[in-house]
Amino acid sequence: MRLVIILLTSCLLISGKAKGQEVYLEKKVEQDSFVIYLLNESYVPLYVDVTVSENIPADSRFFSDFILPAKSKPEKVIVIPIHNDTDTAWLQKQNFAYIRLHHGNPFEAKTDHTYQYGLPFQRKKSFRLVQGFNGEYSHQEPSSRFALDFAMPVGEKVCAARAGLVVLVKADSREGGPAPKYKGKDNHVVVLHEDGTLAYYVHLKYKGALVKEGEQVRKGQLLGLSGNTGYSTRPHLHFVIRQPTPEGPIAIPFRFEEYPEMNLKVGRKLRRR
């Protein structure tokens, strides 16, 4: 039995479906056991954290705190002994665990805090910084504390701030607005860097991603077109670098080549050379 599971920015549940995500749950009967597998067909490695529910049999085995590699074979998550034939139908209907999958591999990430990023737009272009580190409106969670928001009209070219592998792309959303109901509706591109960090380019326009998952991109390469999808009060680019951890990716401070100071003033226009 193969079911698509819900993958959020940092976690997933064992049921349901997430459009555009390539993580699957498989349930199989193998000899005298009912086995649940996870299969990651995406390009991003995932840290697996499993919390079992109260109805899981005491003699079961479950596996947690491991890496589900990108484009990997199925990995066992839960093994439940079958004691009689009637157990099988009952087991098929149960949810035995809450599974969180976090982007990235915290065991192998070697974050280069000295790296200087390129501004995430075209050369000779300037855009105003409308929200910075620890911004009062939406940059207060661990995953966004060190994000930057650039005011950009819809359709401006968004470029890679650092070379890496495109691991996640979403470009099918037409929805956006200043309300929580639009969370998760943003179009985006995520790039995995050689040091294990991940760059998120968020709120792209509908069909505004111009790269594909699995594509290697160079620094400065065109990634997509800015927009106003998802939870957004105005057209802008949300840009953040995250470091994988067992608790989920956390935003980290960073600096640009053109502006080596760490805390950039909100309202300032930044120009890429």
C-alpha positions in Angstrom: 0.0 0.0 0.0 1.5 3.4 -1.0 0.3 6.7 0.4 1.6 10.2 -0.2 2.3 11.9 3.1 2.1 15.6 4.2 5.5 17.3 4.1 5.6 20.8 5.5 8.7 23.1 5.7 9.9 21.2 8.7 7.6 18.2 9.4 5.0 15.8 8.1 2.2 13.6 9.2 1.6 10.0 8.4 -1.6 10.6 6.3 -2.8 12.8 3.6 -1.2 14.4 0.5 1.1 17.3 -0.3 1.1 18.4 -3.9 4.6 18.5 -5.4 6.3 16.6 -2.7 8.0 13.2 -3.4 8.0 11.5 0.0 5.9 8.4 0.3 4.8 6.0 3.0 4.5 2.3 2.3 2.7 -0.4 4.3 3.7 -4.0 3.8 3.1 -7.4 5.3 6.4 -9.3 5.5 6.3 -12.8 7.0 5.0 -12.3 10.5 5.3 -8.5 10.7 3.5 -5.4 9.5 6.2 -3.0 8.3 5.9 0.7 7.5 8.5 2.2 5.2 9.4 5.8 4.1 10.6 6.5 0.6 12.3 9.8 -0.3 12.2 10.4 -4.0 13.0 14.1 -3.6 16.5 15.7 -4.0 16.7 16.9 -0.4 17.9 14.6 2.4 15.5 14.4 5.4 16.0 14.0 9.1 13.5 11.5 10.5 12.0 12.0 14.0 9.3 9.5 15.0 6.9 9.7 18.0 4.8 6.6 18.3 1.1 6.8 19.5 -0.4 5.0 22.4 -2.0 2.3 20.3 1.2 0.8 19.0 1.8 -2.7 20.3 4.5 -3.0 23.0 6.5 -5.6 21.1 6.9 -3.3 18.1 10.1 -1.7 16.9 10.5 1.7 15.5 13.3 3.7 14.1 14.0 7.4 14.7 16.7 10.0 14.5 18.1 8.9 11.2 18.7 10.4 7.7 16.4 9.5 4.8 18.8 10.2 1.9 17.7 11.9 -1.3 16.6 9.5 -4.0 16.9 6.6 -1.6 15.5 3.1 -1.3 12.6 2.6 1.2 13.7 2.7 4.9 12.0 0.9 7.7 10.3 3.2 10.3 8.0 0.8 12.2 7.8 -3.0 12.5 4.7 -4.4 14.2 4.5 -8.2 14.9 1.4 -10.0 13.5 0.0 -12.5 16.1 -3.1 -13.7 14.1 -4.7 -13.2 10.7 -7.3 -10.7 12.0 -4.5 -8.3 13.0 -3.7 -7.4 9.4 -6.9 -5.6 8.5 -6.9 -3.7 11.8 -3.2 -2.7 11.3 -3.9 -1.3 7.8 -6.4 1.2 9.3 -4.3 2.5 12.1 -2.0 5.5 12.5 0.8 4.4 14.8 3.1 7.4 14.7 3.6 11.1 14.2 6.6 11.5 11.8 8.5 14.7 11.5 10.8 15.1 8.5 13.2 18.0 8.6 15.0 19.3 5.5 18.7 18.7 5.4 21.2 16.5 7.1 22.3 17.9 10.5 24.9 15.2 10.9 26.9 16.3 7.9 26.2 20.0 7.7 29.4 22.0 8.2 28.1 25.5 8.0 30.6 28.0 6.6 29.8 31.2 8.6 32.5 33.1 6.7 30.9 32.8 3.3 29.7 36.0 1.6 26.6 35.6 -0.4 25.6 37.5 -3.6 22.4 39.6 -3.4 19.6 37.4 -4.8 18.8 39.5 -7.8 20.3 40.8 -11.1 23.5 42.9 -11.3 23.0 46.7 -11.4 19.5 46.3 -9.8 18.5 47.9 -6.5 15.7 46.8 -4.1 14.6 48.2 -0.8 14.9 46.0 2.4 11.5 46.1 4.0 12.1 43.6 6.8 15.4 42.4 8.3 16.8 40.1 10.9 14.4 39.7 13.9 11.7 41.7 12.0 8.7 42.6 14.0 6.1 41.4 11.5 7.1 37.8 10.7 10.8 37.2 11.4 10.6 35.9 14.9 10.4 32.1 14.6 13.6 30.0 14.7 13.2 29.2 11.0 12.9 32.9 9.9 14.7 34.9 12.6 17.5 35.9 10.2 15.4 36.2 7.0 15.4 39.3 4.7 12.5 40.7 2.7 13.2 42.7 -0.4 10.3 44.8 -1.9 10.1 43.5 -5.5 7.5 44.1 -8.1 6.0 40.9 -9.5 8.1 39.5 -12.3 11.6 40.7 -11.2 14.4 38.2 -11.8 15.6 36.3 -8.7 19.1 34.9 -8.8 21.1 32.4 -6.8 23.0 33.9 -3.9 25.3 30.9 -3.8 26.0 27.8 -6.0 24.3 24.6 -5.1 21.7 21.9 -6.0 18.1 22.8 -6.5 16.3 20.4 -4.1 12.7 21.8 -3.9 10.6 23.7 -6.4 7.0 24.8 -6.1 5.4 27.0 -8.8 1.8 26.0 -9.0 0.1 28.4 -6.5 -2.0 31.3 -7.6 -2.9 32.2 -4.0 -1.5 34.8 -1.7 -2.6 37.5 0.8 -2.0 39.0 4.3 -3.8 36.2 6.2 -2.6 33.0 7.9 -4.8 30.9 5.6 -2.3 31.5 2.8 0.6 29.9 4.7 2.0 27.1 2.6 0.6 28.6 -0.6 3.9 30.3 -1.5 5.8 29.4 -4.6 9.5 28.9 -3.9 12.9 27.4 -4.9 15.2 25.8 -2.3 19.0 25.3 -3.0 21.2 23.0 -1.0 24.8 24.3 -0.6 28.0 22.4 -0.4 28.3 23.1 3.4 24.8 21.6 4.0 22.9 24.8 4.4 19.8 25.6 2.5 18.7 28.8 0.8 15.0 29.5 0.5 13.7 31.9 -2.2 10.0 32.5 -1.3 6.8 34.1 -2.7 7.6 33.6 -6.4 4.9 34.2 -8.9 2.7 31.5 -10.4 4.8 29.5 -12.7 7.7 31.7 -11.7 10.3 29.0 -11.0 12.8 28.8 -13.9 14.9 25.9 -12.6 14.1 22.2 -11.9 14.7 19.9 -9.0 18.1 18.2 -9.4 19.6 21.0 -11.3 23.0 22.4 -10.3 23.1 26.2 -10.3 25.9 28.6 -10.1 26.1 31.8 -8.1 24.2 34.5 -9.8 22.2 32.2 -12.0 18.5 33.0 -12.7 16.2 30.9 -10.5 12.8 32.5 -10.9 10.5 35.5 -10.9 9.4 37.4 -7.9 5.7 37.4 -6.9 3.2 37.7 -4.0 2.1 34.1 -3.3 1.6 32.7 0.1 1.3 34.6 3.4 2.4 38.0 2.1 1.3 41.6 2.6 3.0 42.9 -0.6 5.0 41.7 -3.6 8.4 40.8 -2.2 11.2 38.2 -2.1 11.7 36.4 1.2 15.3 35.2 1.4 16.7 33.0 4.2 19.6 30.7 4.8 18.8 27.7 7.1 21.1 25.3 8.9 19.7 21.7 9.4 19.3 20.6 13.0 17.5 17.6 14.7 14.8 20.1 15.7 14.3 21.4 12.2 16.1 23.9 10.0 17.0 27.1 11.8 17.7 30.5 10.2 21.3 31.7 10.5 22.8 35.1 10.1 24.8 35.8 6.9 26.4 38.6 5.0 26.6 39.8 1.4 29.7 40.5 -0.7 28.4 44.0 -1.4 27.4 44.7 2.2 29.7 42.8 4.7 28.0 44.3 7.7 25.7 41.8 9.4 22.7 43.9 10.4 21.4 45.8 7.4 19.1 48.8 8.1 15.5 48.3 7.1 14.4 50.9 4.4 17.8 50.9 2.8 18.1 50.2 -0.9 20.6 47.5 -1.7 22.4 47.4 -5.0 24.1 44.4 -6.6 27.3 45.3 -8.3 
